[in-house]
Amino acid sequence: MADTGVLETLLQRVEKVDDGVDSLDVATSLGVDHQVIVGAVKSLQALGDVISAELRSSKHWELTEEGTEIAEQGSHESRVFSCIPLEGLAQSELMKLPFGKIGFSKAMSNKWIRVDKAHEGGPRIFRTVESIEDQVREKLFLVQKGNSTQLEEKEKNELKKRKLLSEVTVKSYWITKGNSFSTTITKQETELTPEMIASGNWKEKKFKPYNFEAMGVAPDCGHLHPLMKVRTQFRQIFLEMGFTEMPTNNFIESSFWNFDSLFQPQQHPARDQHDTFFLSDPAHAHQFPQDYLERVKKVHSEGGYGSQGYKYDWKIEEAQKNILRTHTTAVSARMLYKLAQQEKFTPVKYFSIDRVFRNETLDATHLAEFHQIEGVVADYGLTLGDLMGVLHQFFTKLGITKLRFKPAYNPYTEPSMEVFSYHEGLKKWVEVGNSGVFRPEMLLPMGLPEGVSVIAWGLSLERPTMIKYGINNIRELVGHKVNLQMVYDSPICRLDS
């Protein structure tokens, strides 16, 4: 509520005239800031139909800070002219002055000065006229005194171009008497209390009208990140297809489970420090299923199960190195080994969605930490056709129907396929995932029966999320550059009828 004294003074001003008053004039006459009067107008409007206020806009010209300086001291060009003696002035000396550069250019345009470039001591500036008239300063004087109408629009625009003038829009209220006009301010009640009802004095009270259209205060609450929303959608699809979620809470993994158990050779480029984060404490893992470890060592170094292996000296020291897992397939390897230890094999369908870590160079599409979505199916007699069928079902549930498959290479799957989808927005085929059938060299050392095949596929969580939310740079989705407003504004879910 504005100051009561200002409210009463404003009402008295309105009472004295029939046609109304301007809020800007009232502020000037009272010697107060215009916003004080605007606040008083708003307060009176809140009291009901005490006054009527019409918002008006007007434009006028004002001197900029540089324009005010010129009005006081003269234009740059006139000051340059004034500082040149009859014997001339070296151009280098003139350029040292704060107004020298601009003033020199304007004075030359006005033909007030000339430059003698053939002078012995270097270029020298001389006057070409005896006296000058500083029209720029005179024009600014007119604006300063409120006589800007005496200037043509072309002249004003020239001064505006030189950033000496600026056109300012002023908004003010034209205030007239309302139907319930009174110079006495009656405070309106905002709350009906039990005491008012008990005593009955609410009948004499004047209540402020309640605005049922007003927005309530937004409640403080948490917001789901877009990645978590899309993760929930993927998880629901897997559950609908009868998959079981794998435990993925171990971000730290040994090289054995991350690489060796997957029949990935120890000299593979992905295992060096360019792609992997190695731990320093604890640097090594020591607890492995010993008989399984020996079978993995043998298939790598000597071959077996119909394979000739890689024929290299497999080292336990390399397998013991602790790392931040580079893929969730390490979890799949643990789960398949656990499945192989059962007395009787039972077909399974597993999935996981969790973080993985790569020693990548950060750019618009790569982070050192991202999410991997993985699906695994183990059963007797599974073929590449089964893999394609499951992939079609999976991506159709995502709303992706146009799929293509391209042969690829993975150390632990054979055959392997990259999955492409047609992007309607980009009008081209884009890669959406990788897939394949796990190699016997990976499965048989675990103890799985010979007739069992395992098909698997994986994709990132970030890429479909970026497409869904129209994000071009992954750093705007994950990390310190995330726009929190995007998180607040994005819908929690969409229910299709």
C-alpha positions as CSV (number, residue, x, y, z in Angstrom):
1,M,0.0,0.0,0.0
2,A,1.3,3.5,-0.9
3,D,1.9,6.2,1.7
4,T,-1.5,7.5,3.0
5,G,-0.3,11.1,2.7
6,V,0.5,10.6,-1.0
7,L,-2.9,8.9,-1.6
8,E,-4.8,11.7,0.0
9,T,-2.8,14.4,-1.8
10,L,-3.5,12.6,-5.1
11,L,-7.3,12.4,-4.4
12,Q,-7.4,16.1,-3.5
13,R,-5.7,17.0,-6.8
14,V,-8.3,14.9,-8.7
15,E,-11.2,16.5,-6.7
16,K,-10.1,20.0,-7.8
17,V,-10.4,19.4,-11.5
18,D,-13.2,18.0,-13.6
19,D,-11.3,16.6,-16.6
20,G,-8.5,14.8,-14.7
21,V,-4.8,15.1,-13.9
22,D,-1.6,13.5,-15.4
23,S,0.4,11.4,-13.0
24,L,3.7,12.8,-14.4
25,D,2.6,16.4,-13.7
26,V,1.5,15.4,-10.1
27,A,4.9,13.8,-9.5
28,T,6.8,16.9,-10.8
29,S,4.7,19.3,-8.7
30,L,5.1,17.2,-5.5
31,G,8.8,16.7,-6.2
32,V,8.6,12.9,-5.9
33,D,9.6,10.1,-8.3
34,H,6.9,9.2,-10.8
35,Q,6.9,5.6,-9.6
36,V,5.6,6.8,-6.2
37,I,2.5,8.3,-7.9
38,V,2.1,5.1,-10.0
39,G,2.1,3.1,-6.8
40,A,-0.6,5.4,-5.4
41,V,-2.7,4.9,-8.5
42,K,-2.4,1.1,-8.2
43,S,-3.3,1.2,-4.5
44,L,-6.4,3.4,-5.2
45,Q,-7.5,1.0,-8.0
46,A,-7.3,-1.9,-5.5
47,L,-9.8,-0.1,-3.3
48,G,-12.6,-0.3,-5.9
49,D,-14.0,2.3,-8.3
50,V,-12.5,5.3,-6.4
51,I,-10.6,6.6,-9.4
52,S,-10.4,5.8,-13.1
53,A,-6.8,5.7,-14.6
54,E,-6.1,5.5,-18.3
55,L,-2.5,4.6,-19.3
56,R,-1.0,7.0,-21.9
57,S,2.3,6.9,-23.7
58,S,4.3,9.8,-25.1
59,K,7.7,10.1,-26.7
60,H,10.3,12.8,-26.2
61,W,14.0,13.4,-26.9
62,E,16.6,13.4,-24.2
63,L,20.3,14.1,-24.2
64,T,22.6,11.2,-23.6
65,E,25.6,11.5,-21.2
66,E,27.9,12.4,-24.1
67,G,25.2,14.9,-25.4
68,T,25.1,16.6,-22.0
69,E,28.9,16.9,-22.0
70,I,28.8,18.5,-25.5
71,A,26.0,20.9,-24.5
72,E,28.3,22.1,-21.7
73,Q,31.7,22.1,-23.4
74,G,31.0,22.2,-27.1
75,S,31.2,19.6,-29.9
76,H,34.3,17.5,-30.5
77,E,34.9,19.3,-33.8
78,S,34.6,22.8,-32.3
79,R,37.0,21.8,-29.5
80,V,39.5,20.5,-32.0
81,F,39.2,23.8,-34.0
82,S,39.7,25.8,-30.7
83,C,42.9,23.9,-29.7
84,I,44.6,24.5,-33.1
85,P,46.8,27.7,-32.9
86,L,47.6,29.8,-36.0
87,E,50.9,28.1,-36.5
88,G,49.2,24.7,-36.6
89,L,49.4,21.6,-34.5
90,A,51.1,18.3,-35.1
91,Q,48.5,15.6,-35.9
92,S,50.1,13.2,-33.5
93,E,49.6,15.7,-30.6
94,L,45.9,16.2,-31.6
95,M,45.2,12.4,-31.6
96,K,46.4,12.2,-28.0
97,L,43.4,14.4,-26.9
98,P,40.2,12.5,-25.7
99,F,38.1,14.2,-28.3
100,G,40.8,14.3,-31.0
101,K,39.9,11.3,-33.2
102,I,36.2,12.0,-33.6
103,G,36.7,15.8,-33.7
104,F,39.3,15.6,-36.4
105,S,37.1,13.5,-38.6
106,K,34.0,15.9,-38.2
107,A,36.1,19.1,-38.5
108,M,37.6,17.7,-41.8
109,S,34.1,17.0,-43.1
110,N,33.1,20.5,-42.2
111,K,36.2,21.8,-44.0
112,W,37.3,23.8,-40.9
113,I,40.8,22.3,-41.0
114,R,43.3,20.9,-43.4
115,V,46.3,18.5,-43.1
116,D,49.7,19.4,-44.4
117,K,51.3,15.9,-44.9
118,A,54.5,17.4,-46.4
119,H,55.5,19.2,-43.2
120,E,59.0,18.6,-42.0
121,G,58.0,17.4,-38.5
122,G,55.3,15.1,-39.8
123,P,51.6,15.7,-40.7
124,R,50.4,19.1,-39.3
125,I,46.9,20.5,-39.0
126,F,46.0,24.1,-39.8
127,R,42.7,26.1,-39.6
128,T,41.1,26.9,-43.0
129,V,38.5,29.4,-41.6
130,E,38.8,32.2,-39.1
131,S,35.7,31.3,-37.0
132,I,33.1,28.6,-36.8
133,E,29.5,28.2,-35.5
134,D,29.0,25.1,-33.3
135,Q,25.5,24.1,-34.6
136,V,25.6,20.7,-32.9
137,R,25.9,22.4,-29.5
138,E,23.1,24.8,-30.3
139,K,20.8,22.0,-31.4
140,L,21.5,20.1,-28.2
141,F,20.7,23.3,-26.2
142,L,17.2,23.4,-27.8
143,V,16.5,19.8,-26.8
144,Q,17.8,20.5,-23.3
145,K,15.4,23.5,-22.9
146,G,12.5,21.4,-24.2
147,N,12.3,23.0,-27.6
148,S,13.1,19.9,-29.7
149,T,10.1,20.7,-32.0
150,Q,12.2,23.4,-33.5
151,L,14.5,20.8,-35.0
152,E,13.7,18.8,-38.1
153,E,13.4,15.0,-37.8
154,K,16.5,14.7,-40.0
155,E,18.5,16.8,-37.6
156,K,17.3,14.7,-34.6
157,N,18.2,11.5,-36.3
158,E,21.7,12.7,-37.2
159,L,22.2,13.6,-33.5
160,K,20.8,10.2,-32.5
161,K,23.2,8.5,-34.9
162,R,26.1,10.2,-33.1
163,K,24.6,8.9,-29.8
164,L,24.1,12.4,-28.5
165,L,20.3,12.1,-28.4
166,S,17.9,9.3,-27.5
167,E,14.2,9.0,-28.0
168,V,12.5,8.0,-24.7
169,T,9.0,6.7,-24.3
170,V,7.2,7.9,-21.1
171,K,4.2,6.2,-19.7
172,S,1.8,8.0,-17.4
173,Y,-1.7,7.7,-16.1
174,W,-4.6,10.2,-16.8
175,I,-6.5,10.1,-13.6
176,T,-10.2,11.0,-13.2
177,K,-12.9,10.5,-10.6
178,G,-14.5,7.1,-10.3
179,N,-18.1,6.2,-9.5
180,S,-17.2,5.7,-5.8
181,F,-14.9,8.7,-5.6
182,S,-14.1,10.0,-2.1
183,T,-11.2,11.9,-0.6
184,T,-11.4,9.7,2.5
185,I,-9.6,6.4,2.2
186,T,-11.5,3.4,3.6
187,K,-9.4,0.3,4.1
188,Q,-11.0,-2.8,2.6
189,E,-11.0,-6.0,4.6
190,T,-9.2,-8.9,3.0
191,E,-10.2,-11.6,5.5
192,L,-13.6,-12.7,7.0
193,T,-12.8,-13.7,10.6
194,P,-14.9,-15.8,13.1
195,E,-15.1,-12.7,15.3
196,M,-16.8,-10.6,12.5
197,I,-19.4,-13.4,12.0
198,A,-20.0,-13.8,15.8
199,S,-20.5,-10.0,16.4
200,G,-22.3,-9.4,13.1
201,N,-20.1,-6.3,12.3
202,W,-19.1,-7.9,8.9
203,K,-22.3,-6.2,7.6
204,E,-20.7,-2.7,8.0
205,K,-17.3,-3.8,6.7
206,K,-16.2,-3.2,3.1
207,F,-14.4,-6.3,1.7
208,K,-11.8,-6.3,-1.1
209,P,-13.2,-8.3,-4.1
210,Y,-11.6,-11.8,-4.4
211,N,-9.9,-12.6,-7.7
212,F,-10.7,-16.2,-8.5
213,E,-8.6,-15.9,-11.7
214,A,-5.4,-15.2,-9.9
215,M,-2.7,-17.8,-10.1
216,G,-1.7,-19.5,-6.9
217,V,1.9,-19.7,-5.6
218,A,3.7,-22.6,-7.3
219,P,4.4,-25.2,-4.6
220,D,8.1,-26.0,-3.9
221,C,8.8,-29.5,-5.2
222,G,11.3,-31.6,-7.0
223,H,11.3,-32.0,-10.8
224,L,12.1,-35.0,-12.9
225,H,15.1,-34.6,-15.2
226,P,14.4,-35.4,-18.9
227,L,16.8,-38.3,-18.8
228,M,14.9,-39.9,-15.9
229,K,11.6,-39.5,-17.8
230,V,12.9,-41.2,-20.9
231,R,14.6,-43.8,-18.7
232,T,11.2,-44.6,-17.1
233,Q,9.7,-45.0,-20.6
234,F,12.4,-47.4,-21.7
235,R,12.1,-49.4,-18.4
236,Q,8.3,-49.7,-18.9
237,I,8.9,-51.1,-22.4
238,F,11.3,-53.7,-21.2
239,L,8.9,-54.7,-18.4
240,E,6.0,-55.0,-20.8
241,M,8.1,-57.3,-22.9
242,G,8.7,-59.6,-19.9
243,F,12.3,-58.6,-19.1
244,T,13.9,-58.6,-15.6
245,E,16.1,-55.7,-14.5
246,M,19.7,-56.5,-13.7
247,P,21.4,-55.0,-10.6
248,T,23.8,-52.3,-11.9
249,N,24.9,-50.5,-8.8
250,N,28.6,-51.4,-9.1
251,F,30.2,-48.6,-11.1
252,I,33.6,-50.0,-10.3
253,E,34.4,-53.1,-12.2
254,S,37.5,-55.3,-12.6
255,S,39.0,-55.6,-16.1
256,F,38.3,-59.3,-15.9
257,W,34.5,-58.9,-15.9
258,N,34.5,-55.8,-18.1
259,F,36.8,-57.2,-20.8
260,D,38.3,-60.7,-20.4
261,S,35.0,-62.5,-19.6
262,L,33.6,-61.0,-22.8
263,F,36.4,-62.6,-24.9
264,Q,37.9,-59.1,-25.5
265,P,41.7,-59.5,-25.8
266,Q,44.1,-57.7,-23.4
267,Q,45.8,-55.8,-26.2
268,H,42.5,-54.4,-27.5
269,P,42.7,-50.6,-28.1
270,A,39.6,-50.0,-25.9
271,R,41.5,-51.2,-22.9
272,D,44.2,-48.6,-22.9
273,Q,44.1,-45.3,-21.1
274,H,42.6,-43.5,-24.0
275,D,39.2,-45.1,-23.5
276,T,39.2,-46.3,-19.9
277,F,39.4,-44.7,-16.4
278,F,41.7,-46.8,-14.2
279,L,41.4,-46.7,-10.4
280,S,44.5,-46.0,-8.2
281,D,42.9,-47.1,-4.9
282,P,42.1,-49.9,-4.8
283,A,44.0,-50.5,-8.0
284,H,43.4,-54.3,-8.2
285,A,40.7,-56.9,-7.6
286,H,41.5,-60.3,-6.3
287,Q,38.3,-62.3,-5.8
288,F,37.4,-64.3,-9.0
289,P,35.8,-67.7,-9.6
290,Q,39.1,-69.6,-10.0
291,D,38.0,-72.4,-12.3
292,Y,36.1,-69.9,-14.5
293,L,39.2,-67.6,-14.6
294,E,41.3,-70.5,-15.8
295,R,38.9,-71.4,-18.6
296,V,38.9,-67.7,-19.7
297,K,42.7,-67.7,-19.7
298,K,42.8,-70.8,-21.8
299,V,40.3,-69.7,-24.4
300,H,42.2,-66.4,-24.8
301,S,45.7,-67.9,-25.0
302,E,45.2,-71.4,-26.4
303,G,41.7,-71.4,-27.8
304,G,39.0,-74.0,-27.2
305,Y,35.3,-74.7,-27.8
306,G,36.0,-74.8,-31.5
307,S,38.0,-71.6,-31.5
308,Q,41.8,-71.0,-31.9
309,G,41.7,-68.1,-29.4
310,Y,44.0,-65.1,-29.7
311,K,47.3,-66.9,-29.2
312,Y,48.9,-64.5,-26.7
313,D,50.3,-64.6,-23.2
314,W,47.2,-63.9,-21.1
315,K,48.2,-62.1,-17.8
316,I,46.2,-62.1,-14.5
317,E,47.7,-58.7,-13.6
318,E,45.9,-57.1,-16.5
319,A,42.6,-58.8,-15.6
320,Q,42.9,-57.6,-12.0
321,K,43.0,-53.9,-12.8
322,N,40.1,-52.0,-11.4
323,I,38.3,-49.5,-13.7
324,L,35.1,-47.5,-14.0
325,R,33.0,-49.8,-16.2
326,T,33.0,-48.9,-19.8
327,H,29.7,-50.7,-20.6
328,T,26.9,-52.4,-18.7
329,T,27.7,-55.6,-20.6
330,A,30.0,-56.3,-17.7
331,V,26.9,-56.7,-15.6
332,S,25.4,-59.0,-18.3
333,A,28.5,-61.2,-18.1
334,R,28.1,-61.6,-14.3
335,M,24.4,-62.4,-14.7
336,L,25.0,-65.0,-17.4
337,Y,27.8,-66.6,-15.3
338,K,25.4,-66.8,-12.4
339,L,22.7,-68.3,-14.7
340,A,25.3,-71.0,-15.8
341,Q,25.8,-72.1,-12.2
342,Q,22.1,-73.2,-11.9
343,E,21.5,-77.0,-11.9
344,K,19.0,-76.7,-14.7
345,F,19.1,-73.9,-17.3
346,T,16.0,-71.7,-17.6
347,P,15.6,-69.1,-20.4
348,V,15.9,-65.5,-19.2
349,K,15.3,-62.0,-20.5
350,Y,17.4,-59.3,-18.8
351,F,17.7,-55.5,-19.2
352,S,19.7,-52.7,-17.6
353,I,19.8,-48.9,-17.8
354,D,22.6,-47.2,-16.0
355,R,25.8,-45.1,-16.2
356,V,29.0,-46.1,-17.9
357,F,32.3,-44.2,-18.2
358,R,34.7,-43.6,-21.1
359,N,37.8,-41.5,-21.2
360,E,36.4,-39.4,-24.1
361,T,37.2,-35.8,-25.2
362,L,34.1,-33.8,-24.4
363,D,32.2,-32.2,-27.3
364,A,28.7,-31.6,-28.4
365,T,27.9,-35.3,-28.6
366,H,30.3,-37.0,-26.2
367,L,30.7,-37.0,-22.4
368,A,33.0,-39.0,-20.1
369,E,29.9,-40.3,-18.4
370,F,26.7,-41.4,-20.1
371,H,23.8,-44.0,-19.8
372,Q,23.7,-47.3,-21.6
373,I,20.5,-49.3,-22.3
374,E,21.0,-53.0,-22.7
375,G,18.8,-56.0,-23.4
376,V,19.8,-59.6,-23.2
377,V,17.9,-62.8,-24.1
378,A,19.2,-66.3,-23.4
379,D,17.4,-69.4,-24.7
380,Y,18.0,-72.6,-26.8
381,G,18.2,-72.1,-30.6
382,L,18.1,-68.3,-30.8
383,T,19.2,-67.0,-34.2
384,L,19.9,-63.6,-35.9
385,G,16.2,-63.7,-37.0
386,D,15.1,-63.8,-33.4
387,L,17.3,-60.8,-32.7
388,M,15.8,-58.8,-35.5
389,G,12.3,-59.7,-34.4
390,V,12.9,-58.6,-30.8
391,L,14.6,-55.4,-32.0
392,H,11.5,-54.6,-34.2
393,Q,9.2,-55.2,-31.3
394,F,11.4,-53.1,-29.0
395,F,11.7,-50.1,-31.3
396,T,8.1,-50.2,-32.5
397,K,7.1,-49.7,-28.8
398,L,9.3,-46.6,-28.9
399,G,7.5,-45.4,-32.0
400,I,10.4,-46.2,-34.4
401,T,9.2,-48.5,-37.2
402,K,11.6,-47.9,-40.0
403,L,14.7,-50.0,-39.2
404,R,17.7,-51.1,-41.1
405,F,20.6,-53.5,-40.0
406,K,24.2,-53.3,-41.1
407,P,26.9,-55.9,-40.4
408,A,29.5,-54.7,-37.8
409,Y,32.3,-56.1,-35.6
410,N,32.3,-56.5,-31.8
411,P,34.9,-58.7,-30.0
412,Y,32.2,-60.6,-28.1
413,T,29.3,-60.9,-30.6
414,E,29.3,-62.8,-33.9
415,P,27.3,-62.0,-36.0
416,S,27.0,-58.3,-35.0
417,M,24.7,-55.6,-36.4
418,E,24.4,-51.9,-36.1
419,V,20.8,-50.7,-36.0
420,F,19.7,-47.7,-38.1
421,S,16.4,-45.8,-38.0
422,Y,15.0,-43.3,-40.5
423,H,14.9,-39.8,-38.8
424,E,11.9,-38.0,-40.3
425,G,13.2,-34.6,-39.1
426,L,16.7,-35.0,-40.5
427,K,15.4,-36.9,-43.5
428,K,18.2,-39.5,-43.2
429,W,19.1,-42.8,-41.6
430,V,20.8,-42.5,-38.2
431,E,22.4,-45.1,-36.0
432,V,20.3,-45.9,-32.9
433,G,22.0,-49.0,-31.4
434,N,24.3,-52.0,-31.7
435,S,23.5,-55.6,-31.4
436,G,24.7,-59.2,-31.9
437,V,24.8,-62.8,-30.8
438,F,27.3,-63.5,-28.0
439,R,30.2,-65.7,-29.1
440,P,30.6,-69.3,-27.9
441,E,34.1,-68.3,-26.6
442,M,32.3,-66.0,-24.1
443,L,29.4,-68.3,-23.2
444,L,30.8,-71.8,-23.0
445,P,33.6,-71.0,-20.5
446,M,30.8,-69.8,-18.2
447,G,29.3,-73.2,-18.2
448,L,26.2,-72.5,-20.3
449,P,24.9,-75.6,-22.2
450,E,26.1,-75.8,-25.9
451,G,22.7,-75.3,-27.5
452,V,22.1,-72.0,-25.6
453,S,22.4,-68.8,-27.6
454,V,22.3,-65.3,-26.2
455,I,21.2,-62.3,-28.2
456,A,21.8,-58.7,-27.0
457,W,21.5,-55.1,-28.0
458,G,22.4,-51.7,-26.6
459,L,21.9,-48.0,-27.2
460,S,22.5,-44.8,-25.3
461,L,19.9,-43.0,-23.3
462,E,21.1,-39.5,-24.1
463,R,20.6,-39.7,-27.9
464,P,16.9,-40.4,-27.9
465,T,16.4,-37.9,-25.1
466,M,18.2,-35.2,-27.1
467,I,16.0,-36.0,-30.1
468,K,12.8,-36.0,-28.0
469,Y,13.6,-32.6,-26.3
470,G,15.2,-30.9,-29.3
471,I,18.6,-30.6,-27.6
472,N,21.7,-30.2,-29.9
473,N,24.5,-30.2,-27.4
474,I,24.7,-33.1,-24.8
475,R,26.3,-30.6,-22.3
476,E,22.9,-28.9,-22.1
477,L,21.4,-32.2,-21.0
478,V,24.0,-33.4,-18.5
479,G,26.4,-31.4,-16.3
480,H,26.8,-27.8,-14.9
481,K,25.4,-26.2,-18.1
482,V,21.9,-27.7,-17.7
483,N,19.1,-25.2,-18.0
484,L,17.0,-25.9,-14.9
485,Q,14.0,-24.0,-16.4
486,M,13.9,-26.7,-19.0
487,V,13.7,-29.3,-16.3
488,Y,10.9,-27.4,-14.5
489,D,8.9,-26.8,-17.7
490,S,9.0,-30.2,-19.3
491,P,5.9,-32.3,-18.6
492,I,6.1,-35.2,-16.2
493,C,4.1,-37.6,-18.4
494,R,1.7,-37.8,-21.2
495,L,-1.4,-40.1,-21.0
496,D,-2.9,-41.0,-24.4
497,S,-6.5,-41.9,-24.4
